Amino acid sequence: MLKKLLYKVLLFTGFTASIGVGVYAANFISNIEAEAAKNIEVQVKSDLENRKLCTVSDASKAYLNCSDGDIVLFTPERWGNEQFPIKIAAYICNFDKPIVHNKSAVACVFTSARG
């Protein structure tokens, strides 16, 4: 009986130890992922802050005045519908970078790839 009890205790403590190692490993991996995400966020922020701002009111002028990688601010002199800024974004924005828009403007990273 004592032998069975001792066996159960050893089995339980071994199981607990393996759970502890598993939790430690999961926390370690989680910390690495959090640090990597923080580094990526800093890189993206730095990357976007160092770009030239190119302001245009006519989308065709973006191709003349802006270079690939510039932040383009498209503010049309007039607008007719809510689809207009989205259509412009489809032509001038790099979809791998953040795009900000509302009913009357678009701000994004310029690309000439679709022009």
C-alpha positions in Angstrom: 0.0 0.0 0.0 2.8 2.4 0.9 4.6 1.5 -2.3 1.5 2.4 -4.3 1.1 5.7 -2.5 4.8 6.6 -3.0 4.5 5.7 -6.7 1.4 7.9 -7.0 3.2 10.8 -5.3 6.2 10.4 -7.6 4.0 10.2 -10.6 2.1 13.3 -9.5 5.2 15.4 -8.8 6.8 14.4 -12.1 3.6 15.3 -13.9 3.5 18.7 -12.0 7.2 19.3 -12.9 6.4 18.7 -16.6 3.5 21.1 -16.4 5.7 23.7 -14.8 8.3 23.3 -17.6 5.5 23.6 -20.1 4.2 26.7 -18.5 7.7 28.2 -18.3 8.3 27.4 -21.9 5.0 28.9 -23.0 5.8 32.1 -21.0 9.2 32.3 -22.5 7.9 31.9 -26.0 5.2 34.5 -25.3 7.8 37.0 -24.0 9.9 36.4 -27.2 6.8 37.1 -29.3 5.9 40.2 -27.4 9.5 41.5 -27.8 9.4 40.8 -31.5 6.1 42.6 -31.9 7.4 45.6 -30.0 10.5 45.7 -32.3 8.4 45.5 -35.4 6.1 48.3 -34.1 9.2 50.5 -33.5 10.6 49.8 -36.9 7.3 50.6 -38.7 6.8 53.8 -36.7 10.4 54.9 -37.5 9.9 53.9 -41.1 6.8 56.0 -41.5 8.1 59.0 -39.5 11.0 59.4 -41.9 9.0 59.7 -45.1 8.3 62.9 -47.1 4.7 64.2 -47.0 3.3 64.8 -50.5 0.0 66.6 -50.6 -2.1 66.5 -53.7 -5.7 67.5 -54.7 -5.6 65.6 -58.0 -4.7 62.0 -58.1 -2.9 62.3 -61.4 -0.5 64.8 -59.8 0.5 62.2 -57.2 2.3 60.4 -60.0 4.2 63.6 -60.9 4.9 65.0 -57.5 5.3 62.0 -55.2 7.9 59.3 -55.1 7.4 55.7 -54.1 7.4 55.5 -50.3 6.3 59.1 -49.7 3.3 59.6 -47.5 0.7 61.0 -49.8 -2.2 63.1 -48.5 -5.0 63.3 -51.1 -7.4 66.1 -50.3 -9.6 66.7 -53.4 -11.0 70.2 -54.0 -14.4 68.6 -54.5 -15.9 65.2 -53.9 -19.1 63.6 -55.2 -19.6 60.4 -53.2 -18.1 58.3 -50.5 -16.5 55.9 -52.9 -14.2 58.5 -54.4 -11.4 58.3 -51.7 -11.5 54.5 -51.8 -11.1 54.5 -55.6 -8.2 56.9 -55.3 -6.6 54.7 -52.6 -6.8 51.7 -55.0 -4.6 53.6 -57.5 -2.1 55.4 -55.3 -1.7 53.5 -52.0 0.7 50.8 -51.0 -1.6 48.2 -49.5 1.3 46.7 -47.4 1.3 49.9 -45.3 -1.4 51.7 -43.2 -4.1 53.6 -45.1 -6.2 56.2 -43.4 -9.3 57.6 -45.1 -12.6 59.4 -44.5 -15.3 60.9 -46.8 -13.0 63.6 -48.0 -9.4 62.5 -47.8 -6.9 59.7 -48.0 -3.5 59.4 -46.3 -1.2 56.5 -47.2 2.2 55.4 -48.5 2.4 56.2 -52.2 3.1 53.6 -54.8 3.3 54.0 -58.6 2.9 50.3 -59.2 -0.7 50.6 -60.3 -0.4 53.9 -62.2 
